[in-house]
Amino acid sequence: MLELRPNCECCDVDLPGDSPDALICSFECTFCRACNDQHFHDQCPNCGGRLSPRPPRSGQALKNNPATTQRVLKKHQSCG
């Protein structure tokens, strides 16, 4: 099961488990669409992997398996 990280690692914007704006790589690094469009262009700054839309989790599945509350924030040079 994917770990649903609750925020963008670049700008710290909230990304709930059902957010259509969350992007992840194969290591589950998590970024918002705005940071991806502005800085990363579909390439994870942590591992170099491809950033893809994170599948949203909704309804009972999200209630039974909520996003983690542990925030990850890594100030990348490209984040400013």
C-alpha positions as CSV (number, residue, x, y, z in Angstrom):
1,M,0.0,0.0,0.0
2,L,1.3,3.5,-0.9
3,E,2.3,5.7,2.0
4,L,0.2,8.8,1.4
5,R,2.5,11.7,2.5
6,P,0.4,14.7,3.6
7,N,2.4,17.5,2.0
8,C,4.6,18.6,-0.8
9,E,8.3,18.1,0.0
10,C,9.1,21.3,-1.7
11,C,6.6,24.0,-0.7
12,D,4.8,22.1,2.2
13,V,1.3,22.6,0.8
14,D,-1.2,20.1,2.1
15,L,-1.9,17.1,-0.1
16,P,-4.7,15.0,1.4
17,G,-5.1,11.4,0.4
18,D,-7.7,12.2,-2.2
19,S,-5.8,15.1,-3.7
20,P,-5.6,15.1,-7.5
21,D,-2.6,17.5,-7.3
22,A,-0.2,15.0,-5.7
23,L,2.7,13.5,-7.7
24,I,5.0,10.7,-6.5
25,C,8.0,8.8,-7.7
26,S,8.7,5.0,-7.2
27,F,10.2,5.9,-3.8
28,E,6.9,7.7,-2.9
29,C,8.6,11.1,-2.7
30,T,5.7,13.5,-2.9
31,F,5.3,16.9,-4.7
32,C,2.5,19.1,-5.7
33,R,1.7,19.8,-9.4
34,A,2.7,23.5,-9.1
35,C,6.2,22.7,-7.8
36,N,6.5,20.0,-10.5
37,D,5.5,22.3,-13.2
38,Q,7.7,25.1,-12.0
39,H,10.8,23.2,-10.9
40,F,11.0,19.5,-11.6
41,H,9.2,18.8,-14.9
42,D,8.3,15.2,-14.0
43,Q,11.7,14.3,-12.6
44,C,12.1,13.6,-8.9
45,P,14.8,15.8,-7.4
46,N,15.6,13.2,-4.8
47,C,16.2,10.1,-6.9
48,G,15.9,11.2,-10.5
49,G,12.9,9.0,-11.1
50,R,9.8,9.9,-12.9
51,L,7.0,11.8,-11.1
52,S,3.6,10.5,-11.8
53,P,0.1,11.3,-10.5
54,R,-0.4,9.7,-7.1
55,P,-3.5,7.5,-7.2
56,P,-6.1,9.1,-4.9
57,R,-7.6,7.1,-2.0
58,S,-11.1,8.0,-1.2
59,G,-14.2,7.0,0.7
60,Q,-14.0,4.1,3.1
61,A,-10.5,3.1,1.9
62,L,-9.2,6.5,2.9
63,K,-11.1,6.3,6.2
64,N,-9.7,2.9,7.0
65,N,-6.2,3.7,5.7
66,P,-5.6,7.5,6.1
67,A,-2.6,9.5,5.0
68,T,0.3,9.5,7.3
69,T,0.6,12.6,9.6
70,Q,4.4,12.7,9.3
71,R,5.4,15.6,7.1
72,V,8.5,15.4,4.9
73,L,10.1,18.7,3.9
74,K,13.3,18.9,1.9
75,K,14.5,22.3,0.8
76,H,15.8,21.6,-2.6
77,Q,17.9,24.3,-4.4
78,S,15.2,24.5,-7.1
79,C,12.5,25.2,-4.4
80,G,14.1,28.5,-3.6
